[in-house]
C-alpha cells in the first residue's frame, strides 16, 4: 500500500476519532503527561543554555537574555490565534463539537502568551529603547491581538445558549485572523522602533548558533506547554458539556 | 563561575529577572488553573449525580 495513503488514512481516522468528545477524553489522558514532560525537558535545557551558555550580546549586553522568554511568547501568541481560527472554521463548516472546544480553550492560553509578549517586551524596551511603551505598529497590533482574545472570551460568556455562543465566537475568531499577517509584517510596512525579523527571514537567521539554539528549544518547549494546557482545559470543557452523558456519569462515579 | 556576577546580569538584573520571573508566574498560573477547575468540576458533577439519584429514588 502507498505509504502516503496509509499516513493520510491514519490522519483522517485520527481527526474523526478526536472529533468525538469521549475518544478525545481517552486519548488526551495519554498525550497530556507526554506534552508536560516534553515542555519541562526542552524549556529547562533551553533556559540553561540561554542563561548560562549563550554569550552576552555585543551591543545589548546581558539584557538580550529576555529574548528567550519574549520571542517564544510572541510566536505562541500568533500560533495559538491561527490554531483558534482554524478550529473555529472547522467548527463552523463541519459542526464538530470538539473544534469549538479547542478554539474556546485556546483563547485564555493565547491571551496569557500575548500579555507575556507585551510585558516582557516592555521590560526589554525600557533599558534598550529608553521607553516602556511606544504606539508603533508592532506594539499596537500586538495589543489589538490581546483585545481580540479578550473579545472572544467575553463574547462566549455573553450568550445563554451555548450553540449560539460557539458560533458567534467562532465567527469573531475567523474574521480576526487578519491581525496575524498585520503583526508579522508591521515592522516592514510601517516605520517601527521594533527590529525586523531575526530568525525567519531571507538569507537565514541573523543569530549565531549558540544564541539561536536556546531560542528554538524554548519556543518548542512553550509550544508543548500550550498543548499541555489546551488538553487540560479541553478535558474540563468536555466533562462540563457532556455531563448528561452516561460515560461521564459512570467515570465520575467510578473514580470517586 | 561567580554567582553574584550572574545574578547582576551586567547591570540589567531588574529587567532580566522581572521578565523571567513574570514568565514563570504566568506559566505556573496557566498550569494550576485548569487543574483546580478540574477538581471543582468533579465535585460539582458528583453532587449533581447524587441529587439526581436521590430524586429518582423518591419517585
Interface residues (C-beta under 8 A of the other chain):
Chain A: X51 X52 X56 X61 X62 X63 X65 X66 X69 X70 X73 X108 X109 X112 X115 X116 X119 X120 X123 X124 X126 X127 X225 X228 X229 X232 X233 X235 X236 X239 X240 X243 X248 X249 X252 X253 X255 X256
Chain B: X1 X6 X9 X10 X11 X12 X15 X16 X18 X19 X20 X22 X23 X26 X27 X29 X30 X31 X34 X35 X37 X38 X41 X42 X45 X46 X48 X49
